[in-house]
């Protein structure tokens, strides 16, 4: 039975809906073949081909656009697979006739079954991962841009506040300087006024003095007394006049300079604290963590071994100290294939023992995966070992992760059956 399993989901609704529709048509064709409804074969073959053609027009174009936008390195391979899909459609269209409807429909279902279990579980699942990464990167970039914008706005506000403070301080200093200049001018004016010579005496008075000067004994004493009495008074007045402006000048600048000095002192700005977060170590893609455990002891043990074999393949491919490692690569891939076949047999044995409803889908998925391993092109690997094997490792790891999380973990744990499942 063809059902849309969770491990078919890419996380992109448009793509998942297209896959779901194709599976529905496949299930209708399978039921017709099982029931022997020969009069339906031709119609169902045509219906499948129409759905596949619509799949290309809409879905494949959309998938390639996503991969192009996310700069997916697998885009060329995806286009090649899509081109093969188109070739199959054209081939069946040209060979369809009422004499071979059964063979045509059976062949179409076989192709689509492999397409789902290999292409969708490898390439299409990676499209979902690439889109998620692209979206996460976009969200992170947006958050970073917003943070930088807020920091720039804060810095701009601080600069504007400093500029206003400097302008305010400068204005006060100018005002204080103006007051000081006025006070200085006043002092200088008063000082120059105090130093001016006395006006000449009235001629009439001079005549009188001359007349009185004829009496030396009597006039000398009063003249001497007047001189003695007037001198201290004049000195006191001059000192007072000089002292007063000086005090005013001293007090005026001091009072004006006080706020200026206070304003001029810059406010202590708390230095920005830069928090350096410790970088998280990237997750080990080959680690068999608790999220992969089914609680069935043998199944979990074998899954862990499969992860380890994929890791060994990766380490071998990227071992710079091995010059010619082609034979070693073939050996480890064969070991991986043999162990995978053994694991699938053990897993299917457990499912049969508990009458598991999803056994048919599991067997189909297992068969498709083994076929993928059997069809590895070693000539291609020999031509470009690192690139070809990186693609293979990517497929193997992705298939294992998706299959375990979305299919194997649905197997119920039955203690009695699990305890009997031994190597």
C-alpha positions as CSV (number, residue, x, y, z in Angstrom):
1,X,0.0,0.0,0.0
2,X,1.3,3.5,-0.9
3,X,0.9,5.9,2.0
4,X,2.4,9.3,2.5
5,X,4.7,8.6,5.4
6,X,6.3,11.1,7.7
7,X,9.7,10.4,6.3
8,X,8.5,11.7,2.9
9,X,7.9,15.2,4.4
10,X,10.3,17.9,3.4
11,X,8.6,20.6,5.5
12,X,7.6,22.6,2.4
13,X,3.8,22.3,2.1
14,X,3.7,22.9,-1.7
15,X,6.2,20.1,-2.3
16,X,4.7,17.7,0.2
17,X,1.2,18.2,-1.3
18,X,2.5,17.3,-4.8
19,X,4.1,14.2,-3.4
20,X,0.9,13.3,-1.6
21,X,-1.2,13.6,-4.8
22,X,1.2,11.4,-6.7
23,X,1.0,8.7,-4.0
24,X,-2.8,8.8,-4.1
25,X,-2.7,8.1,-7.8
26,X,-0.2,5.3,-7.3
27,X,-2.4,3.7,-4.6
28,X,-5.4,3.8,-7.0
29,X,-3.4,2.1,-9.7
30,X,-2.1,-0.5,-7.2
31,X,-5.6,-1.4,-6.1
32,X,-6.7,-1.8,-9.7
33,X,-3.8,-4.1,-10.5
34,X,-4.4,-6.1,-7.3
35,X,-8.1,-6.5,-8.1
36,X,-7.5,-7.3,-11.8
37,X,-9.6,-4.4,-13.2
38,X,-8.1,-4.6,-16.7
39,X,-10.5,-2.0,-18.1
40,X,-9.0,0.5,-15.7
41,X,-5.3,0.0,-16.6
42,X,-5.2,2.3,-19.7
43,X,-7.0,5.1,-17.9
44,X,-4.9,4.8,-14.8
45,X,-1.7,4.8,-16.8
46,X,-2.8,8.0,-18.5
47,X,-3.8,9.5,-15.2
48,X,-0.4,8.7,-13.6
49,X,1.4,10.2,-16.6
50,X,-0.7,13.4,-16.4
51,X,0.0,13.7,-12.7
52,X,3.7,13.1,-13.3
53,X,3.7,15.7,-16.1
54,X,2.0,18.3,-13.8
55,X,4.5,17.3,-11.1
56,X,7.3,18.4,-13.5
57,X,5.7,21.6,-14.6
58,X,5.0,22.9,-11.1
59,X,7.0,20.9,-8.5
60,X,10.3,20.4,-10.2
61,X,10.6,24.0,-11.3
62,X,9.8,25.1,-7.7
63,X,12.3,22.8,-6.2
64,X,15.0,24.0,-8.6
65,X,14.2,27.6,-7.8
66,X,14.5,27.0,-4.1
67,X,17.9,25.2,-4.6
68,X,19.1,28.1,-6.8
69,X,18.1,30.7,-4.2
70,X,19.8,28.8,-1.4
71,X,22.8,28.2,-3.6
72,X,22.5,24.4,-3.1
73,X,25.5,22.5,-4.5
74,X,23.2,19.6,-5.4
75,X,21.3,21.7,-8.0
76,X,23.0,20.1,-11.0
77,X,22.3,16.6,-9.7
78,X,18.7,17.6,-9.0
79,X,18.2,18.9,-12.5
80,X,19.7,15.7,-13.9
81,X,17.3,13.6,-11.9
82,X,14.3,15.7,-13.0
83,X,15.5,15.3,-16.7
84,X,15.4,11.5,-16.2
85,X,11.9,11.8,-14.8
86,X,10.8,13.6,-17.9
87,X,12.5,10.9,-20.1
88,X,10.5,8.2,-18.3
89,X,7.2,10.1,-19.0
90,X,8.0,10.6,-22.7
91,X,9.0,6.9,-23.1
92,X,5.8,5.7,-21.5
93,X,3.7,8.1,-23.6
94,X,5.2,6.9,-26.8
95,X,4.8,3.2,-25.9
96,X,1.3,3.2,-24.4
97,X,-1.3,1.1,-26.2
98,X,-4.2,-1.1,-25.2
99,X,-2.2,-4.3,-25.7
100,X,0.4,-3.6,-23.0
101,X,-1.5,-1.6,-20.4
102,X,-0.7,-4.0,-17.6
103,X,3.1,-3.9,-18.3
104,X,3.0,-0.1,-18.7
105,X,1.1,0.5,-15.4
106,X,3.3,-2.0,-13.5
107,X,6.5,-0.4,-14.9
108,X,5.2,3.1,-14.0
109,X,4.5,2.0,-10.4
110,X,7.9,0.4,-10.0
111,X,9.6,3.5,-11.2
112,X,7.6,5.8,-9.0
113,X,8.2,3.6,-6.0
114,X,11.9,3.8,-6.5
115,X,11.6,7.5,-7.1
116,X,9.9,8.1,-3.8
117,X,12.2,5.9,-1.8
118,X,15.4,7.1,-3.3
119,X,15.0,10.6,-4.8
120,X,12.6,12.1,-2.3
121,X,14.3,10.6,0.7
122,X,17.7,11.9,-0.4
123,X,17.6,14.9,-2.7
124,X,14.2,16.4,-1.8
125,X,14.8,16.0,1.9
126,X,17.9,18.0,1.5
127,X,15.9,20.8,-0.2
128,X,13.9,21.1,3.0
129,X,17.1,21.3,5.1
130,X,18.6,23.9,2.8
131,X,15.4,26.0,2.9
132,X,15.4,25.8,6.7
133,X,19.0,26.9,6.9
134,X,18.4,29.7,4.4
135,X,15.4,30.9,6.5
136,X,17.4,30.6,9.8
137,X,20.2,32.6,8.2
138,X,17.8,35.2,7.0
139,X,16.2,35.6,10.5
140,X,19.7,35.8,12.0
141,X,20.8,38.4,9.5
142,X,17.6,40.4,10.1
143,X,18.1,40.3,13.9
144,X,21.8,41.3,13.5
145,X,20.8,44.2,11.2
146,X,18.2,45.4,13.7
147,X,20.8,45.2,16.6
148,X,23.3,47.2,14.5
149,X,20.7,49.8,13.7
150,X,19.8,50.2,17.4
151,X,23.5,50.5,18.3
152,X,24.0,53.2,15.5
153,X,20.9,55.0,16.7
154,X,22.1,55.0,20.3
155,X,25.6,56.2,19.2
156,X,24.0,59.0,17.2
157,X,21.9,60.1,20.1
158,X,25.0,60.1,22.4
159,X,26.9,62.2,19.9
160,X,24.0,64.6,19.6
161,X,23.8,65.0,23.4
162,X,27.6,65.6,23.6
163,X,27.4,68.2,20.8
164,X,24.6,70.0,22.7
165,X,26.6,69.9,25.9
166,X,29.7,71.3,24.2
167,X,27.6,74.1,22.6
168,X,26.0,74.9,26.0
169,X,29.4,75.0,27.7
170,X,30.9,77.2,24.9
171,X,28.0,79.6,25.3
172,X,28.5,79.9,29.0
173,X,32.2,80.4,28.6
174,X,31.5,83.2,26.0
175,X,29.1,84.8,28.5
176,X,31.6,84.6,31.3
177,X,34.3,86.1,29.0
178,X,32.0,88.9,28.1
179,X,31.3,89.7,31.8
180,X,35.1,89.6,32.5
181,X,35.8,92.0,29.6
182,X,33.2,94.5,30.8
183,X,34.5,94.3,34.4
184,X,38.1,94.8,33.1
185,X,37.0,97.8,31.0
186,X,35.2,99.3,34.1
187,X,38.4,98.9,36.2
188,X,40.5,100.5,33.5
189,X,38.1,103.4,33.1
190,X,38.0,104.1,36.9
191,X,41.8,103.8,37.2
192,X,42.4,106.3,34.4
193,X,39.9,108.7,35.9
194,X,41.7,108.5,39.3
195,X,45.1,109.2,37.6
196,X,43.9,112.4,35.8
197,X,45.8,115.7,36.9
198,X,43.8,118.3,39.0
199,X,42.3,121.3,37.1
200,X,44.3,124.6,37.4
201,X,43.2,127.0,40.2
202,X,41.0,130.0,39.5
203,X,43.1,133.2,38.7
204,X,41.3,135.1,41.4
205,X,42.3,132.7,44.0
206,X,45.9,132.8,42.8
207,X,45.9,136.5,43.3
208,X,44.7,136.1,46.8
209,X,47.4,133.6,47.5
210,X,50.0,136.0,46.2
211,X,48.7,138.7,48.4
212,X,48.7,136.5,51.4
213,X,52.1,135.2,50.7
214,X,53.4,138.5,51.8
215,X,52.6,137.5,55.3
216,X,54.9,134.5,55.9
217,X,54.4,134.0,59.6
218,X,50.6,134.0,59.6
219,X,49.8,132.3,56.2
220,X,52.3,129.4,56.4
221,X,50.6,127.6,59.2
222,X,47.1,127.4,57.6
223,X,48.5,126.4,54.2
224,X,50.5,123.6,55.9
225,X,47.4,122.5,57.9
226,X,45.2,122.4,54.8
227,X,47.8,120.3,52.9
228,X,48.1,117.8,55.8
229,X,44.3,117.5,56.2
230,X,43.5,117.0,52.5
231,X,46.2,114.5,51.6
232,X,45.0,111.6,53.7
233,X,41.4,112.1,52.5
234,X,42.5,112.1,48.9
235,X,44.6,109.0,49.4
236,X,41.7,107.2,51.1
237,X,39.3,108.1,48.3
238,X,41.8,106.9,45.6
239,X,42.4,103.7,47.4
240,X,38.6,103.1,47.9
241,X,38.0,103.9,44.2
242,X,40.7,101.5,43.1
243,X,39.7,98.8,45.6
244,X,36.0,98.8,44.8
245,X,36.3,98.0,41.1
246,X,39.0,95.4,41.8
247,X,36.7,93.7,44.2
248,X,33.8,93.9,41.7
249,X,36.0,92.6,38.9
250,X,37.3,89.8,41.1
251,X,33.9,88.8,42.3
252,X,32.2,89.0,38.9
253,X,34.5,86.7,36.9
254,X,34.6,84.2,39.8
255,X,30.9,83.9,40.0
256,X,30.6,83.7,36.2
257,X,33.4,81.2,35.9
258,X,31.9,78.8,38.5
259,X,29.0,77.5,36.4
260,X,31.2,77.5,33.3
261,X,33.7,75.3,35.0
262,X,30.9,73.1,36.3
263,X,29.4,72.8,32.8
264,X,32.7,72.2,31.1
265,X,33.4,69.1,33.2
266,X,32.3,66.2,31.0
267,X,30.0,63.7,32.4
268,X,31.5,60.3,33.1
269,X,30.3,57.9,30.4
270,X,30.1,54.3,31.4
271,X,32.2,52.3,29.0
272,X,30.1,49.9,26.9
273,X,30.6,46.3,28.0
274,X,31.1,43.9,25.2
275,X,29.9,40.4,26.0
276,X,31.8,37.8,24.1
277,X,29.7,34.6,23.9
278,X,31.6,31.4,23.8
279,X,31.1,29.7,20.4
280,X,29.3,26.5,20.5
281,X,31.0,23.5,19.1
282,X,29.2,22.3,16.0
283,X,27.2,19.2,16.5
284,X,28.8,15.9,15.5
285,X,26.7,14.8,12.5
286,X,27.8,11.2,13.0
287,X,26.9,11.0,16.7
288,X,24.3,8.4,17.6
289,X,22.4,10.5,20.3
290,X,19.4,9.6,22.4
291,X,17.0,11.1,20.0
292,X,17.7,8.1,17.6
293,X,16.9,5.4,20.2
294,X,13.9,3.2,19.6
295,X,14.4,1.4,23.0
296,X,14.7,-1.9,21.1
297,X,18.3,-2.9,22.2
298,X,19.5,-4.7,19.1
299,X,18.0,-2.2,16.7
300,X,19.7,0.7,18.5
301,X,23.0,-1.2,18.6
302,X,22.9,-1.8,14.9
303,X,21.8,1.8,14.1
304,X,24.8,3.0,16.1
305,X,27.1,0.7,14.1
306,X,25.7,2.1,10.9
307,X,26.4,5.7,12.0
308,X,29.9,4.6,12.9
309,X,30.5,3.0,9.5
310,X,29.4,6.2,7.7
311,X,31.8,8.2,10.0
312,X,34.6,5.8,9.0
313,X,33.8,6.3,5.3
314,X,33.9,10.1,5.8
315,X,37.2,10.0,7.7
316,X,38.8,7.7,5.1
317,X,37.7,10.0,2.3
318,X,39.2,13.1,4.0
319,X,42.4,11.3,5.3
320,X,45.1,13.5,3.7
321,X,47.9,11.1,4.6
322,X,46.6,8.2,2.4
323,X,47.6,8.7,-1.2
324,X,45.8,5.8,-2.9
325,X,42.8,4.7,-0.9
326,X,40.4,3.4,-3.6
327,X,40.6,-0.2,-2.4
328,X,40.0,0.8,1.2
329,X,36.9,2.8,0.0
330,X,35.5,-0.1,-1.8
331,X,36.1,-2.3,1.2
332,X,34.3,0.0,3.7
333,X,31.3,0.6,1.4
334,X,30.9,-3.2,0.9
335,X,31.0,-3.6,4.7
336,X,28.4,-0.9,5.1
337,X,26.2,-2.5,2.5
338,X,26.5,-6.0,4.1
339,X,25.8,-4.7,7.6
340,X,22.8,-2.7,6.3
341,X,21.3,-5.8,4.8
342,X,21.8,-7.7,8.0
343,X,20.3,-4.8,10.0
344,X,17.2,-4.6,7.8
345,X,16.7,-8.3,8.1
346,X,16.8,-8.1,11.9
347,X,14.5,-5.1,11.9
348,X,11.9,-6.8,9.6
349,X,12.1,-10.0,11.8
350,X,11.1,-8.0,14.8
351,X,8.3,-6.2,13.0
352,X,6.9,-9.6,11.8
353,X,7.0,-11.0,15.3
354,X,4.7,-8.2,16.6
355,X,2.5,-8.1,13.4
356,X,3.5,-4.5,12.7
357,X,1.1,-2.7,10.4
358,X,3.9,-0.6,8.7
359,X,6.0,-3.7,7.6
360,X,5.2,-3.3,3.9
361,X,6.5,0.3,3.7
362,X,9.5,-0.6,5.8
363,X,10.4,-3.5,3.4
364,X,10.0,-1.3,0.4
365,X,12.2,1.5,1.9
366,X,14.8,-1.0,2.9
367,X,14.9,-2.6,-0.6
368,X,15.3,0.8,-2.2
369,X,18.1,1.7,0.1
370,X,20.0,-1.5,-0.6
371,X,19.5,-1.0,-4.3
372,X,21.1,2.4,-3.9
373,X,24.1,0.8,-2.3
374,X,24.2,-1.9,-5.0
375,X,24.1,0.7,-7.8
376,X,27.1,2.7,-6.5
377,X,29.2,3.7,-9.5
378,X,32.8,2.9,-8.4
379,X,34.2,4.2,-11.7
380,X,32.7,7.6,-10.9
381,X,34.2,7.3,-7.4
382,X,37.6,6.5,-8.8
383,X,37.5,9.5,-11.1
384,X,36.6,12.0,-8.3
385,X,36.8,10.2,-5.0
386,X,36.2,13.1,-2.6
387,X,33.3,14.7,-4.4
388,X,31.5,11.5,-5.3
389,X,31.9,10.0,-1.8
390,X,30.9,13.2,-0.1
391,X,27.6,13.0,-2.1
392,X,27.2,9.4,-1.1
393,X,27.9,10.1,2.6
394,X,25.5,13.0,2.6
395,X,22.8,10.7,1.1
396,X,23.5,7.8,3.6
397,X,23.5,10.0,6.6
398,X,20.4,11.9,5.6
399,X,18.5,8.7,4.8
400,X,19.5,7.1,8.1
401,X,18.5,10.1,10.1
402,X,15.1,10.6,8.4
403,X,14.3,6.9,8.4
404,X,15.1,6.3,12.0
405,X,13.3,9.5,13.3
406,X,10.2,9.2,11.1
407,X,9.8,5.5,10.5
408,X,11.8,3.3,12.9
409,X,10.8,5.2,16.0
410,X,7.2,4.4,15.3
411,X,7.8,0.7,15.9
412,X,6.3,-0.1,19.3
413,X,8.6,-1.6,22.0
414,X,7.3,-5.0,22.9
415,X,9.5,-6.3,25.7
416,X,9.0,-10.0,25.0
417,X,9.7,-9.7,21.2
418,X,12.6,-7.3,21.8
419,X,14.3,-9.7,24.3
420,X,14.0,-12.5,21.7
421,X,15.6,-10.3,19.0
422,X,19.2,-11.4,19.1
423,X,22.0,-11.4,16.5
